[in-house]
């Protein structure tokens, strides 16, 4: 987490955006809790999650319509 915070702080400062490390630490923890699912192994892309993400991206990038789970994540399992 500290390395991640350092990178975020550096990028924010490079772009002259207001920030402080306490707020960024809070944001990192909030995102971690909302993104990580204790019931799924870390680093495994669920087929349903892939399909859901694809529906969000498709309106902005129609080219991904041809993208299939097995090609995007060849080591996936059902």
Buried (B, 14 or more C-beta within 10 A) or exposed (E): EEEEBEEBBEEBEEEEEEBEEEEBBEEBEEEEEEEEEEEEEEEEBBEEEBEEEBEEBEEEEEEEEEEEBEEEBEEEEE
